[in-house]
Amino acid sequence: MITGGCHCGAIRYQAEGEPLTSALCHCRDCRRHAGAPMVGWAMYPQDAVKVTKGTPKVYASSEHGRRHFCADCGTGLFYANAHVLPGIVDIQSATCDDPDSLRPQAHIQVAERISWTANAHELPTFERYPPQQG
């Protein structure tokens, strides 16, 4: 079982069992909603996901897509599309209490990715912030 929630703690959830899959999505819709270059998702059967505290607000982001988020802090939590993925709920994996447990298995929707993300792994890395330049 995994547990997780929003940034402010108003909404908590749990999901039973193993995810059906986990991926990093590069579609424009996910990017725009999250304000991020890509979004991590873990897919679960709808019956396995339970909100244990609070009530997410639901936003119709497309004809069939429904994005669930915290109305207080804005954290995106779930995505459902009964037309394309019936009986499935995607959980934003970074909202999980242990996001390391939801290791992505693929990049999806790369036809829409921001071009520089293909080589983002080549950028310099820093434990915290880079040193100040003089």
Secondary structure, 3 states (H helix, E strand, C coil): CEEEECCCCCCEEEECCCCCEEEEECCHHHHHHHCCCCEEEEEEEHHHEEEEECCCEEEECCCCEEEEECCCCCCEEEEEECCCCCCEEEEEHHHECCHHHCCCCEEECHHHCCHHHHHHHHCCCCCCCCCCCC
